[in-house]
Amino acid sequence: MISARGLHARIGSSEVLKGIDLEVKAGELLAVIGANGAGKTSLLRVLSNLLPVHGGEILFAGQPTARRSAHDLARAGLVHVPQGRQIVPSLSVRDNLLLGTHALGGSASDRAARLAREFDRFPVLRERASVAGSSLSGGEQQMLAVSRGLMMNPKVLMLDEPSLGLAPQIVKAILHALRGLADEGLAVILVEQVAASALKVADHALLLRNGASVLQGPVAAFSDNQALVDNYLG
């Protein structure tokens, strides 16, 4: 569904990505792991065309993305859930979710079906549908951010640090939901600093350090590499 070859990117004079390759198929979950400053967020921003490419190529559903805007890619199914949730605090849970349908349009019955699907995925959102986003806990806000992205019916879902600042049980629930989405056929890219949690739900992983790939492959390649665990994952 999405692939990159020889990906380079800069922010100002700093090279934040250095020749990254990746490929994620439908039904796969790729975990992108590494310390703060490794280039994880920059990678997602480049893939969604929020940050320009300075070398290499990105293909989404087999087509180059270089000349496509971020909003066009999102409408086509390349959906990016950014770090920090970025819900609209003054709007209700229901209206925050409906924002995710705006770009696609569709009938009232279609929007209602998508709402029902997300309420089934995270029942707490149904219970709090009329509550303002600002009244939600951090975990509930993250569930809302994920569901709002899913309201766009993505083909590729990219998430940036969804577990940041959340209680372990909430993290477990969110990661379990992401694994379920991949099992249903969605391509998922999960950026996560807590590597142990990400590797439990991923099919493949990419470890970044200073914008470069240190190791990538099946998760077994990470769990069986004690030197890597000691030096990079803690």
C-alpha positions in Angstrom: 0.0 0.0 0.0 2.9 2.4 0.7 6.6 2.1 0.0 9.6 4.4 0.0 13.0 4.0 -1.6 16.2 6.0 -0.7 14.2 8.6 1.2 16.0 11.8 2.3 14.6 14.8 4.0 15.8 18.0 5.6 14.5 20.5 8.1 16.6 23.6 7.5 20.2 22.6 7.2 19.7 19.3 9.2 19.2 16.1 7.3 16.5 14.3 9.3 16.1 11.2 7.0 19.1 9.5 5.4 18.2 6.9 2.7 15.2 5.2 4.3 13.5 2.3 2.6 10.2 0.8 3.8 7.2 -1.2 2.5 3.9 -1.8 4.1 1.3 -4.1 2.6 -2.4 -4.4 3.3 -2.9 -6.3 6.5 0.5 -5.4 7.9 1.6 -3.3 10.9 5.0 -1.7 10.8 6.4 -0.3 14.0 8.9 2.6 13.6 10.9 2.8 16.8 13.9 4.7 18.1 14.8 7.4 20.7 13.5 11.0 20.6 15.1 12.8 17.7 15.7 9.6 15.7 13.5 10.9 12.8 10.3 9.0 13.5 7.9 11.9 13.3 9.8 13.3 10.3 9.3 10.1 8.5 5.5 10.2 8.9 5.4 13.9 7.9 7.4 13.1 4.7 5.2 10.1 3.9 2.0 12.3 4.2 3.7 15.2 2.2 3.7 17.6 5.1 7.5 17.7 4.8 9.2 17.8 1.4 11.3 15.0 0.1 14.9 15.9 -0.8 15.7 12.5 -2.4 14.1 9.2 -3.1 10.6 8.2 -4.0 7.3 7.4 -2.2 4.6 5.3 -3.7 1.0 5.1 -2.3 -1.1 2.3 -3.8 1.5 2.1 -6.6 1.4 5.7 -7.6 4.1 8.4 -6.9 3.1 11.0 -4.2 5.6 13.7 -5.2 3.0 16.0 -6.9 0.1 15.3 -4.6 -0.9 17.6 -1.7 -1.3 16.3 1.9 -5.0 16.8 1.8 -5.4 15.0 -1.5 -3.5 12.0 -0.1 -5.6 12.0 3.0 -8.8 12.1 0.9 -7.4 9.1 -1.1 -6.8 7.1 2.0 -3.4 7.9 3.4 -4.4 9.1 6.9 -2.0 10.6 9.4 -3.0 10.8 13.1 -0.4 13.2 14.5 1.2 13.3 17.9 -0.7 15.4 20.5 -4.2 14.2 19.4 -5.3 17.6 18.0 -8.9 17.1 18.7 -11.2 20.2 18.7 -11.8 20.6 22.5 -14.9 22.7 22.2 -16.7 20.2 19.9 -18.5 17.1 21.2 -17.1 13.7 20.7 -19.7 13.1 18.0 -18.9 16.3 16.1 -15.1 15.6 16.4 -15.7 12.2 14.7 -17.9 13.8 12.0 -15.0 16.1 11.1 -13.3 12.9 9.8 -16.1 12.5 7.2 -16.0 16.1 5.9 -13.5 15.5 3.1 -15.2 12.4 1.8 -18.8 13.7 1.9 -21.3 10.8 1.6 -24.9 10.4 2.7 -26.2 10.8 6.2 -26.7 7.0 6.5 -23.1 6.4 5.5 -21.9 8.9 8.1 -24.1 7.2 10.7 -22.7 3.8 9.8 -19.2 5.0 10.2 -20.1 6.6 13.6 -21.6 3.3 14.8 -18.5 1.4 13.7 -16.2 3.6 15.8 -18.6 3.6 18.8 -18.4 -0.2 18.6 -14.6 -0.1 18.4 -14.3 2.2 21.5 -17.6 2.0 23.5 -16.5 4.7 25.8 -16.9 7.2 22.9 -20.5 6.2 22.5 -21.1 6.8 26.2 -19.5 10.2 26.0 -20.8 11.2 22.5 -22.4 14.5 23.6 -19.5 15.5 25.9 -17.0 18.2 24.8 -13.6 16.8 23.8 -12.0 18.9 26.5 -13.8 16.8 29.1 -12.3 13.6 28.0 -9.3 11.9 29.7 -6.0 11.6 27.9 -6.8 8.0 26.9 -10.3 8.9 25.7 -8.9 11.8 23.6 -6.4 9.4 22.0 -9.2 6.9 21.2 -11.1 9.9 19.7 -8.1 10.9 17.6 -7.7 7.4 16.2 -11.4 7.0 15.5 -11.5 10.4 13.7 -8.8 9.1 11.4 -10.7 5.9 10.8 -13.8 7.9 9.9 -12.0 8.7 6.6 -12.0 5.0 5.7 -8.2 4.9 5.3 -6.2 2.4 3.3 -3.0 3.3 5.2 -3.3 4.6 8.8 -0.2 6.3 10.3 0.0 7.1 14.0 2.5 9.1 15.8 3.2 8.1 19.5 -0.4 7.2 20.4 0.6 5.8 23.8 2.4 9.0 24.9 1.4 9.9 28.5 -1.3 7.2 28.8 -1.8 4.6 31.5 -0.6 1.1 30.6 -4.2 -0.4 30.4 -5.2 2.3 27.9 -2.1 1.8 25.9 -2.9 -1.9 25.7 -6.4 -1.3 24.5 -5.3 1.1 21.8 -2.5 -1.1 20.5 -4.9 -4.1 20.6 -7.3 -2.1 18.4 -4.5 -1.2 16.0 -3.5 -4.9 15.7 -7.2 -5.7 15.0 -7.2 -3.1 12.2 -4.2 -4.7 10.5 -5.8 -8.1 10.8 -8.9 -6.7 9.1 -6.7 -5.7 6.1 -5.6 -2.1 6.9 -1.9 -1.1 6.4 -0.7 0.5 9.7 2.4 2.4 10.4 2.9 2.9 14.2 5.6 5.4 15.4 6.3 4.5 19.0 9.1 5.3 21.5 8.1 2.4 23.8 9.6 -0.3 21.6 8.5 -3.3 23.7 4.8 -2.4 23.4 5.0 -1.7 19.7 6.9 -4.9 18.9 4.2 -7.0 20.6 1.6 -6.0 18.0 3.8 -5.4 14.9 4.6 -7.7 12.0 7.7 -5.8 11.0 9.8 -3.0 12.6 12.1 -0.3 11.5 14.6 1.1 14.0 15.9 4.6 13.3 18.9 6.4 14.8 19.8 9.9 13.7 17.6 9.7 10.7 19.1 6.4 9.4 17.9 2.8 9.5 19.8 0.7 12.1 17.7 -2.5 11.5 14.5 -3.4 9.8 12.7 -6.7 9.2 10.3 -9.1 11.0 9.8 -8.5 14.7 11.7 -11.7 15.4 14.9 -10.1 14.1 14.5 -7.6 17.0 13.5 -9.9 19.8 16.4 -12.3 19.0 19.0 -9.5 18.9 20.2 -9.0 22.5 22.9 -6.5 21.5 20.3 -4.3 19.8 17.9 -4.6 22.8 20.7 -3.6 25.2 22.0 -0.7 23.1 18.9 0.8 21.6 15.8 -0.4 23.3 16.9 -0.4 27.0 
